[in-house]
Amino acid sequence: MSPRWKPSPDRRRGRRIITSLQARLAFVTIRRGAHFTPELLTACRAAMARVCIDAGATLLSLDGEGDRVEVTVEYPPTARLADLVNSMKGVSARVLRRDMAEEMEPLLHGGHLWAPDYAAISVPPDPGSEAWSEALSRLDP
């Protein structure tokens, strides 16, 4: 890395690219009206963080409210977001069913935790941020 560049943990650097791809994801339980307990959210956060690490992504936040979990991830350009989502939902459901069976019972419907659909929204960079300014300056010849 050139000495004129300050390393930043907020950006991924490749040979000719600087990326910060982030997505906000929302998952809903298949049984509406059930609520995640703080213990379930903690276990879910740990399971999803492991999946992100395996995929080369980073779990930035996980918030739960009622029967919904909202996750923000940063992922590399080589990762497919749909594959990451499917892994996060599958692994978290298996881990929660295995480790917290009693707490999971009200959330399950036919042995399933998550509804098949989800929402994914890309998080745009803040136009005034240092990362955005630096990326634009690198594009200028």
C-alpha positions in Angstrom: 0.0 0.0 0.0 1.3 3.4 -0.9 2.4 5.6 2.0 0.1 8.4 0.8 -2.9 6.3 1.6 -4.1 6.0 5.2 -5.3 2.5 5.9 -9.0 2.4 6.9 -10.9 -0.5 8.3 -14.1 1.0 6.8 -12.9 0.3 3.2 -11.8 -2.7 1.3 -9.0 -2.3 -1.1 -8.2 -4.3 -4.2 -5.6 -3.7 -6.8 -7.7 -1.2 -8.7 -10.8 -0.7 -6.6 -11.9 0.7 -3.3 -15.2 -0.7 -2.1 -17.6 -0.3 0.8 -20.6 -2.4 -0.2 -23.2 -2.4 2.5 -26.8 -3.8 2.6 -29.6 -3.5 5.1 -31.5 -6.8 5.4 -34.8 -7.6 7.1 -35.9 -11.1 7.9 -39.4 -12.0 9.3 -40.4 -15.1 11.2 -42.8 -17.4 9.5 -45.1 -17.2 12.6 -46.2 -13.5 12.9 -46.8 -12.1 16.4 -44.0 -14.1 18.1 -41.2 -12.1 19.7 -37.5 -12.6 19.9 -36.1 -12.5 23.4 -32.8 -10.8 24.1 -31.1 -14.2 24.5 -32.4 -15.3 21.1 -31.1 -12.1 19.5 -27.7 -12.6 21.1 -27.5 -16.2 19.8 -28.8 -15.1 16.4 -26.2 -12.3 16.2 -23.4 -14.8 17.0 -24.6 -17.3 14.3 -25.0 -14.6 11.6 -21.6 -13.1 12.5 -19.9 -16.5 11.9 -21.6 -16.9 8.6 -20.4 -13.4 7.6 -16.9 -14.2 8.5 -16.9 -17.4 6.5 -18.2 -15.4 3.5 -15.6 -12.7 3.9 -18.3 -10.2 5.0 -18.8 -8.2 8.2 -21.9 -8.0 10.4 -22.2 -4.4 11.2 -25.4 -4.4 13.2 -28.3 -6.7 14.2 -31.5 -5.3 15.7 -34.6 -7.2 16.5 -38.1 -6.0 17.1 -41.0 -8.3 17.6 -41.0 -11.0 14.8 -38.5 -9.1 12.6 -34.7 -9.0 12.6 -32.8 -6.2 10.7 -29.2 -6.8 9.8 -26.6 -4.5 8.2 -23.7 -6.2 6.5 -20.6 -5.1 4.6 -19.7 -7.6 1.9 -17.0 -7.9 -0.8 -17.8 -7.5 -4.5 -17.2 -11.2 -5.1 -19.9 -12.3 -2.6 -23.4 -12.8 -3.9 -25.9 -11.2 -1.5 -28.6 -13.8 -2.1 -26.2 -16.6 -1.1 -25.1 -14.7 2.0 -28.8 -14.1 3.0 -29.7 -17.8 2.5 -26.7 -18.9 4.6 -27.5 -16.4 7.4 -31.1 -17.5 7.6 -30.3 -21.3 7.4 -27.4 -21.3 9.8 -29.1 -19.1 12.4 -32.3 -21.2 12.3 -30.3 -24.4 12.8 -28.2 -23.0 15.6 -31.2 -21.5 17.5 -33.2 -24.7 17.1 -30.3 -26.8 18.4 -29.2 -24.5 21.3 -32.4 -22.8 22.4 -35.2 -25.3 21.6 -37.6 -24.2 24.4 -37.3 -20.4 23.6 -37.7 -21.2 19.9 -40.9 -23.1 20.2 -43.2 -20.0 19.9 -41.4 -18.8 16.8 -41.5 -22.0 14.8 -44.2 -23.0 12.4 -43.8 -26.5 11.0 -40.2 -26.6 12.1 -39.4 -23.4 10.1 -38.2 -20.1 11.6 -37.8 -17.6 8.8 -40.4 -16.7 6.1 -39.0 -17.4 2.6 -39.0 -13.7 1.7 -36.7 -10.9 2.9 -35.9 -7.3 2.1 -32.5 -6.1 1.0 -31.6 -2.5 0.5 -28.2 -1.2 -0.5 -26.8 1.4 1.9 -25.4 4.3 -0.2 -22.3 6.0 1.0 -22.7 9.4 2.6 -21.8 11.9 -0.1 -20.0 14.1 2.4 -17.9 11.2 3.9 -14.2 11.0 3.6 -14.5 7.6 1.9 -16.7 8.9 -0.8 -14.5 12.0 -1.4 -11.4 9.8 -1.6 -13.0 7.4 -4.0 -14.1 10.2 -6.3 -10.7 11.8 -6.2 -9.1 8.6 -7.3 -11.3 8.5 -10.4 -10.1 11.9 -11.6 -7.0 11.6 -13.9 
